[in-house]
């Protein structure tokens, strides 16, 4: 996420390395590179220029703080300005209606239907809501089928009307259905449309006027860069939407849309899509995104994701097993499953300060645990619970059964042994304190 932009900004800050004070000369050289990095990331020229001018005003004459070098001070100033440019504070979704009606709008191919499902899943699992998905794409039968597949996948009902070609009627009928059946959120998925298609733009404007949604969201593919910003402006002029959703931020995106869209339409980014899975949705925090763009990681989001998978009862059982030296491969497999639920590995590693930069050229696949799981699944129940019984003959059988090599099996056993010893050591005061801290932090949000 934003690797190229992060690298170029890092090089820009290196210009100040070794200087004892920020001056007009060295700050000009640094900000010239910052502006170039933003332009390369497909940020609008005027926005990039205004951005660097604001940073320059704050930087000139600043003395080096006792705990900061000039380069670090410049990073702080850029981070603060980036945060402000992307919206400053986090913007929540309006769920005040009964039911709350959310209208999804966007271009064809922006990922709107998939994200409607992600949003429904988010509201169901994180906000304890009972959402209803509504299929209002009357032009593409595959979109209605897709929404039904998504709904079945996440356990959310989908409302559609076969043969009805009036999206206004479908949306209105869906809201009546929601009221009669106890749904407290209605998510209306509309047809993708081009901003230049006057007839299609009139149609979504009519749906908007008829159902008076509590929240109108514009879904945009972040990989389209500056085009995404221009399209958002055209849609906003017609719908006056409430917020933006950026999809495909896990792809090879240059970041221009995330950085400049708020400045152009004056509407906040509310959610981002970070992968293909239904759980790959994050609330957009401008300050956290600024940290990630500047290579500082995002520890808060990482801890939050860990807390969502943290089960106090399971943790207590695990503690007892470790204390009795009964921690086996079934327990290890359970821990792997919890990590996988947190998101794709590349995204998680990018949240660790410095890790993203250190591993930028390393290709991290989503199935990074695949061979480990295959090895464990090739073990018998006895072998999983008592790894000490694994002799050469058993290892050979496991390697063949899992499609791996003896070396990979031995490597896993060695790593497992080291991890078991480390977990045993953590059974002391430090480990117990950490468990208590995780328990106390669960449910907290910044």
N, C-alpha and C positions, 0 to 999 in steps of 0.2 A: 504494500500500500504506500504509494508516493515515494518509492525508493529513489527514483531518479532526482526528484525535487529535493529530497533530504540530502543526497550526496552533494548537489550543487550548492545548497545553502551552507553545508558544512565547510566546503571549500571557500566560500565567501567569508565566513567568520575567521578562517585561518589567516586572513590578511592582517587582522589585528593582533595576532599572536606576537608576543614579545614587546608590544607597546605598553608604556606605563600610563597612558591617558588617551582618551578618545579625542581626536582633533578633527577639524573640518576636512583636512586632506585625507587622513586614513579612513574616516567614516564615509567619505564620498566614494573612495575606491571599493569599500565593502558593499555599500548600498547599490553601486552600479552592478555588481555581481548578483546581489539579491534580486534586483529588478530583472536582470537577464534570466535568472532561474525561474522567476514567476512567469515571465513571458514564454519561456520554453515549456512551462507546465500548462500553457494555454489560458493564462489569466489575461483578461482584457488589459490593453496598454494603459488606458486612463486609470484603471483601478490599481495596477502595479505602480504607476508613477505617483499617485496620491498616497499609496501605502508607504513607499520609501521616503516621500517628503515628510510624512508624519513621524516616521522613525527618526529621521534626521533631526527634526525639530527637538525631539526628546533627548537625542544623543549628544548634540553639540554642547560642549562645556561641562558634561557630566564628569565628575571626578570618579576615580576608581573607588568603588566601595571596598570596605575592609575585607569582605569575603569574596569579592569578585574581581576577576581580571577584565580588561576591556572587551575581550572576545566574549566572555561570559555575560557581561553586562549587555552587549549587543544582542546576544541570544535571548536574554530576558525581554528586552525592548521589542524585538521582532515577535517573540512568543505572545506578549501582551497584545500587540497590534493585530496579529493573526487571529487571536481569540475574539477580539472585538469585530474584526472584519467578517468572521464566520457567524456572528450573532451574539457573542458575549455570554449570555446565560442560556441554559438548557430550556427548550420550549416543550411543554407537555401537550398531549392530545386532549381535545375538549370532549369529555364524556358526560356532559351535563343533561342531555336529553333523556326522555323515557319513551321509546328507546333512543339512544344516541345514534344519529345517522351520519355515516362517514361516506363521502362520495370520492371515488378514486378516478383521477383523470390522467391523461398522458398520451404520448406518442405510441404508434404501433411499434412493438418490439422493445419497449422500455422495461418490460418485466412486471407490468402492472397486475396481471392476473395472479402470477406467482406471489407477488408481494401482498396482494389482498389476503391470500392464504396465510402468509407469514404473520401479518398483522392480526388476523383472527386468532391464530395460535398464540401469539404474544399476549393478547387481551384475555384469552381463556386461561392460560397457564400462569401469567404473571399478575394479572389484575382481577382474577376470579370472575370474569364476565361470561355471559352466555351469548356469543355472537352468532349472527345469521349472515351467510354470504349470499349475495344476490347477483345472478348472471344477467347482465343487461347488454351484452355484446350480441346484438341481433344479426350481425353481418358474418360472423365467423363461428360456425357450429363447433369447430374444434375448441374454441375458447370456452364454450359452455361445458363441453365434455371435460376440458382441462380443469375447470373450477370444481366440477363434481369429483374428479379424481383427487384433487388437493383436499377438498372437504372431507372425503372419506379417510384420507391419510391422517388428518389431524383430529378427526372426530367432531366435525362441525357441519351442521345442516346447510345445504345449498338450495336456495329458492330459484326456480326457473320456470318459464312458461313456454311449452312447445307450441310453435305456430304463431305466437304473438310477436308482431314486428314493431310494437310501440314501446320503446324503453321507458317512457314516462309512466305508462300504465303498469308495466312490470314492476318498476320501483315503488310506485304507490301501493300496489297490491302486496308487495313484499313487506312493506312497513305495517300494513294491516295484519298480515300473517304474524309478524313479529309481536305485535301488541297482544294478539289473541293467544299466543303460545309461549309467552314469558321470555322472549329474547330481549336483552337489554342493550345490545349493540347491533346495528345493521350496517354491513359494509357493502356498498354498491359498486360492483366492478363494471365499468363502462367500456365501450369499444375504443380501441386506440384510434387516434385521428391525427391528421396533419393540420398544423395551425393555418395553412393556406386554404384548407377545404372549408369554405364558408358554410355549406350545408351541414357538415358534420359538427362544426363549432356551434352553429345555431341549435343543433340537436342537444348537445350536452348542456348548453345554456338553458334550454327548456327543462331538462331533467333537474338541473340545479334550482331553477325557479319553482318547480312543482313540489319538490320534496323538502326544500329549505334545510339542507344538511347542517348539523352542528359543526361539522368539520369537512372542508374540501381539501384534498391532498393532491399535489401534482407529482407524479412519479416520473423520474428522469434517469436515463442511463448515463452514469458518470463518465463512461468511456468516450462519450461524444464531445466532451470538453466544452469549448466556448459555444458551440452550436446548442448545447443543452441550456445554456444561460439565455440565449436569444429566444429559444422556444418557450422557456419558462415565462419570459416577459410577454410573449404573444398570448399565452394561455391566461396569464394573470390579468391582462387587460380585459378579457372576456368574462372570466369567472371570479376574479378577486379571491383567489384561493387562500387558505389559511397557513399552509406549510408545504414544504418540499420533502420528498423522499428520494434519496440517491441510491440507485441500485448498482450492483456489479463493482463495488469498491474493492473487491478482492482481486479484480482483474488488473491488467497493465494500464492503470489509469494515470493520467498526468496530474490530476488534482485541480485543474482550473475551475471546474464546476463547483466543487466543494468550497473553494476559497472565495469565488466571486459572485455566486448566485444570490446570496443574501443582500449584497450591496446593490445589485441590479433591480431585484423585485421587492426588496425590503420585506421579505417574508422568511421566517426561520426554516432551517433544515430540521426536521423533527425526527426522522429515522434514517438509518442507512442499512443497505443489504450487504452482507459480508460473505456470501457463499450460496450454494445451491440448496442446502438443507432448510427445512421449515423453521429450524431454530436460529438460522443465520440472519438475525435482525438485531440491531442495537439502537438504543436511544442515542441521538446525536448530542454529544457534549463538546462544544467548541474548544474549551480549554484542553480537553484530553486529545482532541484531534490535532491541535497545535503542537502538543507535546510529541505526538507520533510523527508529525511532519518534520519536526526538528530533531528526530532521532532519540528522544528522551523516553520512549516507551509509554506504556499506559498501565501502570501497576494497579490503579484503582479498579479499572474494568476487569483486569485479570483476577483480582481478589473477589470481585462481585460474581464473576462466572464460577469461581471455585466454590463460593458460598452457596450458590444455587444447587450445586451437586453434593454439598456437604450434608451428610446424614448423621446426626449425633448418636443415634442408637447403633448404627453400623460401625461408627468410630469406636464406641465403647467395646463392641464385640471384637473388633480388630485389635484393640489395645490388649485385651485379655489373651488373644491368640499369640500376639507377639511376646507377651510376658511369659507364656508357657512354652515358647519356642515352637508354636504350632502353625505359624504363618506359612501357607502353602501356595501353590500355583493357582488354585481357584480364587484365592484372595487377591493374588497379583492380577489375575484376569479381570476381576471386579474393579480394581483400581484403574486399569487401562480403559475400561468401558466408561468410567466416570470422566476421565481426562478427555476421551473422544467426544463426549456430550458437550464439553465446553466450547467446541468449535474446531475449525481446521487448524492444523499444527503451525502452518506458516503465520497465520493471524495471531495465534497465542504467543509464539516466539517473538513476534513484532512488538508485543506488549511489554517485554522484558527490556529494561533500559540497556542499550549497548548490544543486545543480542542480535537485533535485526541487522545492524551494521556489520557485526562480526560474521554473520552467516548469509550475507546478501548474495553471494555467488553459489550458495549451497541450495540445491533443489530439494525442497521438503514436500514430499507427497502426502496427500490426505490419508493414504493407507500405510503410513509409516510403521504401524504396529502389526501389519498383516502377517509377516513371517513369524513374529513372536506368538501371535494368536494361533497360527497354524501349528507351531511346535507344541504349545500347551494342549491344544485340542487333540493332538496325536498321542498324548500321554493317557495312561489308564488312571482311574480314580486313586489308586494306591500311590502311583508315581507323583500325582499332583499334590497329594497330602503329605507324602514323605519323599522329598527329592533325594534323600540320602541313598535310596535303593537303586538309583539310576547307575547301572554299570555299563560297560562298553557295548554289550549286546543290546540292552534296552535303548541306549542312545542311538545306535545304528538303526534300529527299528523305527524310532521316532523321527529320525532324519529322513528316512525313506517315505514314511507316512505323511510327512508335512511338506515334502518337496524341497527340503533344505539340506544343508551339508552338516557333517559331524562338527565342523568348526563353528558353525552358527549355533548348534545346539550347546556346545561347550561354552561358547561366549555368553549365551543366555543364562546358563547355570552359574557361571562365574559372576555375572552382573546381579543375578538373583541372590546369590550368597552374600555379596557385598552390601546389597540393599537391606537384606535381613539383619545383618550385623549392625548397620547404621540405625535401623528402626529399633533394634534392641537397646542401643545406646540412648536413643531418644526417650526411652521409657522412664528416664530420670525426671528431675524437676523441670528441665527445659521443655521436654516433649509434652508433659502434662499441662504446663502453662500455655503452650501453643494451642493445644486442644481446647482449653478453657477460653482462650482468646477468640478462636474461631467460632466457638459456640456463642460467645457474647456479641460478636460482630454480625452474626447471621441476621439478615433482614434489615441491617442498617444501610442507609444510602446517603451519599454526600449531599 
